[in-house]
């Protein structure tokens, strides 16, 4: 019962909240064949590393696209798809994964 409630009620409500309040951030970059999905607490470290590699500036602008997860669970599939990241819906693991990858 708890699992059914989680999948059928709580999960969609959490996704709706994350979308509505734009909890996660996508930062565009001009490099199109690479991107990072990172937990929000890692943002400053990633920017510092990218800056050391010449891939970001002192103002936090990155050449590499970043999808910053300020809430790491649940993942919002359409946010990841919009950021160019492939995502497999964990609720559909038993099914053929190739049908559940968002492009």
C-alpha positions as CSV (number, residue, x, y, z in Angstrom):
1,X,0.0,0.0,0.0
2,X,2.8,2.5,0.9
3,X,4.6,1.8,-2.3
4,X,1.5,2.3,-4.4
5,X,0.8,5.5,-2.6
6,X,4.3,6.7,-3.2
7,X,4.3,5.9,-7.0
8,X,0.7,7.0,-7.7
9,X,0.3,10.0,-5.4
10,X,3.4,11.3,-3.7
11,X,5.8,11.0,-6.7
12,X,3.6,13.0,-9.1
13,X,2.9,15.6,-6.4
14,X,6.7,16.0,-5.8
15,X,7.4,16.3,-9.6
16,X,4.6,19.0,-9.9
17,X,6.1,21.0,-7.0
18,X,9.6,20.9,-8.4
19,X,8.4,22.0,-11.8
20,X,6.1,24.7,-10.4
21,X,8.7,26.3,-8.1
22,X,11.6,25.7,-10.5
23,X,13.7,24.2,-7.7
24,X,16.4,22.9,-10.1
25,X,18.5,25.1,-12.4
26,X,19.7,24.5,-16.0
27,X,22.7,26.7,-17.0
28,X,23.3,26.8,-20.8
29,X,26.7,26.5,-22.2
30,X,28.1,26.7,-25.8
31,X,29.5,23.1,-25.7
32,X,26.8,20.9,-27.1
33,X,28.3,17.4,-26.8
34,X,28.9,17.4,-23.1
35,X,27.0,18.4,-20.0
36,X,27.0,17.8,-16.2
37,X,24.2,17.0,-13.9
38,X,25.3,17.9,-10.4
39,X,24.0,18.3,-6.9
40,X,23.5,21.9,-5.9
41,X,26.1,21.8,-3.2
42,X,28.7,20.9,-5.8
43,X,28.1,24.0,-8.0
44,X,30.9,26.2,-6.6
45,X,33.4,23.4,-6.8
46,X,32.5,22.5,-10.3
47,X,32.6,26.1,-11.4
48,X,36.1,26.5,-9.8
49,X,37.3,23.4,-11.6
50,X,35.9,24.6,-14.9
51,X,37.4,28.0,-14.3
52,X,40.8,26.3,-13.8
53,X,40.4,24.6,-17.1
54,X,39.4,27.8,-18.9
55,X,35.8,26.6,-19.3
56,X,34.1,29.1,-17.0
57,X,34.6,32.7,-16.0
58,X,34.8,34.5,-12.6
59,X,31.0,35.2,-12.7
60,X,30.0,31.5,-12.9
61,X,29.2,31.4,-16.6
62,X,30.2,28.0,-17.9
63,X,30.9,26.8,-21.4
64,X,29.7,23.4,-20.3
65,X,25.9,23.1,-19.8
66,X,25.0,22.4,-16.2
67,X,21.9,20.9,-14.7
68,X,22.0,21.8,-11.0
69,X,19.8,19.6,-8.8
70,X,18.9,21.6,-5.8
71,X,16.5,18.7,-5.1
72,X,18.1,15.4,-6.1
73,X,15.1,13.2,-5.7
74,X,12.9,12.7,-7.5
75,X,14.4,13.7,-10.8
76,X,12.2,15.7,-13.1
77,X,12.4,13.9,-16.5
78,X,11.4,16.8,-18.7
79,X,14.0,19.1,-17.0
80,X,16.7,16.5,-17.8
81,X,15.5,16.1,-21.3
82,X,15.5,19.9,-21.8
83,X,19.1,20.0,-20.5
84,X,20.1,17.4,-23.1
85,X,20.6,14.6,-20.6
86,X,19.3,11.1,-21.2
87,X,17.2,9.9,-18.3
88,X,15.5,6.5,-17.6
89,X,12.4,6.6,-15.5
90,X,13.1,4.4,-12.4
91,X,9.5,3.5,-12.1
92,X,9.8,1.6,-15.4
93,X,13.0,-0.4,-14.8
94,X,11.4,-3.7,-15.5
95,X,10.3,-2.6,-19.0
96,X,12.6,-2.3,-22.0
97,X,14.9,0.6,-21.1
98,X,15.2,1.9,-24.6
99,X,11.6,2.9,-24.6
100,X,12.0,5.0,-21.5
101,X,15.0,7.0,-22.3
102,X,14.1,10.7,-22.9
103,X,16.2,12.4,-25.6
